[in-house]
């Protein structure tokens, strides 16, 4: 997403919307989606040329934006740069996933020993999802964010690098300057902590 297409006024508007999204403002999220979805789809298509897959990645990107909005710092980057980075990372991660999976396997592997894989995106309409569709999915991310807050700083960072940015454990270890075994331990404990926390959250909602 090139900076030339975003004036300083528009950058400020996007930054304001992101600050409201960080507070859970759904109206701001819908406005942000309408303002930027065409540009972010263009960013993704330059990496993931398959239009249908690119639209799936766009959905993932906006879920990430909803979740990660509190981390946006207008003093460090412009809003369009930050949004483009999220979209680009999701597109790259999509390519990595597909390269590591047999063509007959779903984009996301199912958990368990079932013979048939379950594609979590199989029921997504062929056209790009609307903002309210994204919010239905993103609402579940609130519980995840709350549970993430209970992890240690090292656990949060290692998990974010491994699962939200798509880095391998080796790459995470190099980025954090820590032994591979230590990083694996952080990720394993973080995942167990999240599992327990999310199970408690699910019971509380029922």
Secondary structure, 3 states (H helix, E strand, C coil): CCHHHCCHHHHHHHHHHHHHHCCCCHHHHHHHHHHHHHHHHHHHHCCCCCHHHHHHHHHHHHHHHHHHHHHCCCCCCCHHHHHHHHHHHHHHHHHHHHHHCCCCCCCCCCCCCCCCCCCCCCCCCCCCCCHHHHHHHHHHHHHHHHHHCCCCHHHHHHHHHHHHCCCCHHHHHHHHCCCHHHHHHHHHHHHHHHHHHHHHHHHHHC
